[in-house]
Amino acid sequence: MPVWDDLVGQDRVTAQLDAAARDADAYVTVAADGGELPSSSKMTHAWLFTGPPGSGRSTAARAFAAALQCVSPDRALGGAPGCGFCDGCHTALVGTHADVEVVRTDVLSIGVKETRDLVRRAQLSPAGGRWQVIVLEDADRLTEGAGNVLLKAVEEPAPRTVWLLCAPSLEDVLPTIRSRCRHLTLRTPPVSAVADILVRRDGIEPPVAAAAAQATQGHIGRARRLATDERARQRRAAVLKLPLRVEDIGGCLKAAQELIDSAAEDAKQLAEEVDTKETEELKAALGAAQGGRMPRGTAGVMKDLEDKQKRRRTRTQRDTLDLALTDLTGFYRDVLALQLGSQVALANLDQRDSLERLARGSSPESTLRRIEAISACREALESNVAPLLAVEAMTMALRAG
């Protein structure tokens, strides 16, 4: 199965990446180190993948990285790079290739120190692969200082180093960086295509896959989680009850507190699964004595780990809240569709009675104001407003309409 098969509904992007991978393969095959790609080449040393959440930005970057490392013998017979089966493709896709570094962050930002480490790695020649590939999945989380550190490396990369940056939009990346990258825009994949890949790749029953794809409106990752995780389905059902619970001030405040508590519980569960393992592994690496006593001079290292875990819990809580707010936006979008008599397919068919009740009891103008209130809450959370305060303000606005 070619590496491009996981790019759902992205035919134009796939064609561009396939052409670039062919030119990159020809360049490595015939050119000596230090040479330059011809001006007519579809390949370049820095790429920027943008698109809405769930469009498959990181999937596209990983697939391209795999195609660049492809060592399939079929290419000698005219086969295209990116077979999906050879050692180069397989190890790049699963994250074990020595010359493919995939960087994602589970904290709020990527700082200068981490970026300098990446830049140093980018100056190395490939250890055994055809290219040195750096995939930065969260380029929008670079701090300003980290972006300035990255700029020089993107501007003047080593001869066989490729930077693959992913971000929601062009505006999320420094202008000086994006101007030096080839830009590819991914679109939200069709609901039918998402359902098809859930059935084909994940073995999910067709009715379940179709319902999950419809509910998430083409977001591949969320659709897979909704189809496979009972807890995610329960949490979504609880969130979609919120519009009917904000009829008075007490209901608004209670609903806001429960939403915050649910996000905090998610962060706590993740911490319990990951933090304990990380802590024990670090203690063992530092030579902790039996009984947990740490050697002298290791307190600072342990403190750094605790700080990282705290930042990760904060990020997890915010991500869970953002997911809930996305579901709420979809709910009110369905209400607006009913009010305007639109023929667009509803995302929340299982909530049809609630949707019709709200549609009859309010106007399209008030529904739009409610959608704007949810957007304002998301922006407030991005600006580090206290989560409970932001959500309480939102629920009060939902009540007012």
N, C-alpha and C positions, 0 to 999 in steps of 0.2 A: 504494500500500500504506500503510494508516494507521500512524502511529508506534507504535501499541500492539501491532503484530503480532510484535515481537521480545520481548514480555513472555511468556515461555513458562510456561503453567500458572498464571497469576496473574489469573484472571478477576475475583475480588473486588477486588483492588487496581486493576485496569484500570478497573472500573466507577466506583470512587471518584475516580480521577484524571480520567477523562473528564467526570464531573459537575463537578468543580472547574474544569477547563479551560473548560467551557461558561459557568460563572458568571464566571470571570475575563475571558472574552471579552466577555460582556455588560457587565461593569463598565467595561472600557477603552473600549468602544464608546460608552457613554452618559454616563459620569461624567467630571467635570473632575479634573485633578490636585489632590491634597490631600483628595479625598473619602474616605469610608470604605466598606469593603465592608459590605453589609447583614448583620445578625446571622444571617439564615437562609442565607447563602451557604455553599456547599460549599468555597469558596476561602479560603485563609489565607496569611499571609506567611512562615511557617516550617514546613517539613516534615522529618520524620525517617523515613528508610527503613531498616528493619532486616531481617535474615534471614541464614540460614546461607551460607557461601561457595558461590558458584555459583548463588545464587537469582536474581540479576539486579538487585541493588540499584541499581547505577549505571546500568544499562540503563533501569530504571523512571524514575530521576531525569532522564536525558537525554531520554527520550520525553516526559515531562511538560514539560520545558523547551521542547522543540520545539512541543508543542501550545500553550503559552502564547504563542509567537512566530508562530503560524500566520497567514498572510495570504491564505489561499485565497479566491478570489472565490465559491466555492461556498457559503460561509457565508451570503451574502445570500439564498440560496435554501433556507436551512435546514440546510446542511451543518454537520457538527461540526468544531471545531478539531482539528488533528492529522492533516491529510490525508497528510502524508509526502512530497508532491511540490512544494509551493510553495517560494519562496525562503527564507521564514522557517523552515520545517520542515527543509529540506535543510541549510542552513548551521548550524542548531543541532545537528543530528545529526552532522555531520562536524567540528564544532569551530571553524568560522570565523565564527560570528555575533558581531557587535560587542557585543551585549548579553547574551551567555551566556558566563560565565567558569566553566570546568571545572577544578577544582583536585584533583590527585592528587599524592601524594608518592612518590618513589622512594628516600627515605631513611627513617630510623627514626621521625622525629616531625616535626610541624608546629609551628614555634616562634612566638614573639610577633611578631617582625618581619613574617613572612609574613602572619600573621593581621591585623595592623594595616593592611597594604596592601589586604587584601580588604575590611576594614571601610570604608576610605576609598572604595574603588570602589563599595561598596554604597550610599553616600550620593548617588551621581550619578543623575540622571534618565536614562532610556533614550536612547541616541544616535539610534536610528532604529526600534528594535523596540517592541513593546507593553509589555514588562516588562524590568527589569534582573534577571537570574537568576544566582545564584551556586550552583554545584553543587560541594559539598565531598565528594568520594568517600571520603576517609579521615578522617572526623570522629573516629574512635576513636584516631587518632594525634596529636590535639591535646595539647600539654602543658597542665598545669594553668593556667599563666599565659596561654597562648593561648586556652584555654577561657574564662577570665575576660574577655579582650579581646573575644571573640566575643559574650559574653552580652548586652551592651548593644545591639549591633546587631540581634540576634535579638529582643530584647525590644521595641525601638522602631525598626522598620525604616522606611526611606523609603517614601512612599506606593505606589510601583510597583516595589518591590524584593522578590524572593522568594528565600529561602534554602532549598536542598535539601540536607540532610545525610544521609550514608550511613554506617552502622556495623553490625557484626555483631549487636549486641544493645543493649537499652536501657542495660544496666549499663556499656557502654563509653563512654557520654556523660555529662557532668556532669549531676546532677539538676536544677540550675538552668536548664540549656539544654533538656533534654528536656521539662521541664514547660511550656515555651513553644512547643513544636512539635506539630503534628498528626502522630500516629504511624501508620505503615503497616507491617505485618509481611508479608514475603514468605516463601513456603514453598519447599522444595526441589522443583523441577519434576519431573513424572513422567519416567521413563527414555524412554518411547515418545515423549513430546513433544520431548525433547531430540534424539533421533535424527531426528525429523521435520524439525526446523528445520535440522539439519546438512545434510540432503539438500536441503531446499527453498532455503535461503539460501546455503549454501557449496558446493553441487554435489558433495557427498561421496557415494560409492557406498553404497546402503542397508546392505549387510552390514557395511561398515567403520564407518558411522555408528552402527549398532545396537551393535556391539561396544564402541566408544568410550564411548557413553552408558552402557552397562551397567557397564563397568569403573570409570567415575567416579561412578556412582550419582547421575546427574542434575546434575552440576556442568557448566554450559554451557561456560565458558571452558576448563576442563581437557579436556572431551570434544573440543572443536574442535582443541585443540593435539595431543591424542593421535592424532586421526584424520589430521592433516596433517603432523606432524613425526616423521620416522623416528627422530631422535635422542631425542625424548621417549619413544617406545616402547621403545627400547633401554635407556634409563635406568630406566624403570619395571620392565622385565624383570629388570634387575640387582638392583634393590631387593627384588623379591619372592623372590629366591633367598636373601636374608639369613636367614630363619627356619631354613633347613636348614644354615647354616654356623656356628651358635653352639653346637656340640656340645662344644667345649672352650674353655679360656680363651684360647688362642692364636687360635682362630677368631673369638672375640668381639672381641678387640682389633684383629685384621686387618680384620674387617668394619666396625668403627667407623671405622677410619682411611680405608678406601676410601670410605665414605659421606661423610666430611668432605672428602676429596680431590675427589670428584665435584662436591660443592656449590661448592667453591673454583674448580674448573675452569669451571663455569657462570658464576660471577661474573667470572672473568677473561675469558671469551669475550665477555660483554656489555660489559665495560670496553673491550676492544679495538675493539668495534663502535661504541661511543658516545663514549668518553672522548677518543679522538684527534680525532674530528670536532669535539667541543665545544671542545677546546683550540685547534685551528687557527682555528676561527671567532672565538673570543675574541681570539686574537692579532691576527687581521686587523682586528677591530673596534677594538683598542687601538692600531693603527698600527705593528705590529712591522716592523722593517726587514728587508730581504731577508737571508736567512741566519739568521733567528730571533731577532735581538737585540731585546729589549723596550725601549720608552721608559722613562725614569725615572718613578718613582712608580706603576708598574703591578704591582709585586711583590705587593702586598697583594691585589689583585684575582685574580691568578693563584693565590695561596695559598688564597683562599676557594673557588675552583673545585676545586682539588685536595682540599680538605677535603670538599666536597660529593660528589666522585667516590668518595672513600674510604668515606663513609657509605653511598653507593648500593651499593658492592660488598658491604659488610657486610649490608645489607638483602637483596640478591640471594641471598647465601649462606644467610641464615636462611630466606628464602622457599623456596629449593630444598630445604633440609633439612626444612622443615615439609611440603612436598609429599610427600617420601619417607616421612615419618612417617604422613601421611594414608593413603598406599598400604599401609603396613604394618598400620595399624589395620583397613583394609578386608580385608586378608588374614586376620587373626586373627578378624575378625567372621565370615568365611566358615567358618573352622575351627569356631567355636562353633556356627554354624548346623548343620553336619554332625553335631557331637557331640550336639546336642539334638534332631536329627531334624526341624528346622524346614523348612517348605515355602517359605521365602523364597528368591527367586532369588539365586544366587551372583553376586558381582561379578567374580570372577576365574576364569571357566570354563576359561581356557587353562592354569590352574595346578591343575587338578582332582587330578592324581596327588599333588602335594605337599600339597594340602589334606587329602586322605584319609589320607595317611601321618601327618601331624601329629595329625589327629583321632583316629586309632587309638592313637597313642603317648602321649596325654596326656588329662587330665581337663578338663571344662568349667571347673572352679575354677582350674586352672593357666592356661587360656586367658584367663580374665578378669583374672588377675594380670598376664599379659603385656600385655593391652590397657591396664591401669592404668599399667604401666611406660612404655609409649609416651606416654601422656597426661602422666606426670610429666616425661618428657624434654622435651616441648613447653613445659610450664610453666617448666622450668629455662631453656630457651633464651629465653623471653620475659623472664626475670628476669636476663638477661645473664650466665648461667653460661657458662664456656668451652665452646664447642661440642663439642670432642673429649671433654672430661670428661663432659659430659651424655650423649653418645651411647655412650661406653664403659660408663657406669653402666647405660644401658638394655639394651645387648647382654648384659651380665652377668645382668641380671634376666630377660631372655628365655631365657637358658640355664637359670637356676634354675627358672623356671616357677612 
